[in-house]
């Protein structure tokens, strides 16, 4: 798979594959890795890469298309790039309709991803309808944040937010915890979530701020022990080393 390296004057760096427009690594200005990548990740055409930031498009979860759609398992084309010694570096990638997408999603579209590496990482996604009929789609940035210990990790900003629990057939509830901690298999979508959330990696002594606009919801996922062991592209103990907090 074609891999591009991006660097910033602060010392931050990023690696992105054209396959899936997939960000595989993002290191901050101190050289610390922000994202988790599975040692057993599969780099095979038609397979999703486990870790980093997979692009969910145009379907979230299960449905008539393959799980999470085709955006993460197809090649995107490079459309522009900018590398400045004293400023941000950027990369633009595009996915358009073709014969393969028409088999599972009969719409004319252009999806573009703009990745900007500065002192922070900014990802912008745009979807344009090139046809004459309206269509609906779903999308998410399925971000795997690296943490030192999931048992000492918390998500701040969700208290009072309604969520759907996919482990309970989408049953709705209200988050009661100001600092939400994962203690078991977790798969939730928080509806109309705040524009800013914080992941506190307590054992790793760092906090990660996630800000979003346009995406209404936030997904929180961790497969826990049994789920991690059941996935062939994860090691059995991998669940301890990441938390997925996805804007979608």
PyMOL commands that set and color helices and strands:
alter all, ss='L'
color gray80, all
select helices_A, chain A and resi 71-73+99-104+150-152+166-168+224-230+238-241
alter helices_A, ss='H'
color red, helices_A
select strands_A, chain A and resi 3-7+13-17+22-27+53-58+77-82+89-96+109-117+121-129+138-146+153-156+162-165+171-174+179-181+186-190+196-201+206-211+218-222+242-247
alter strands_A, ss='S'
color yellow, strands_A
deselect
rebuild
show_as cartoon
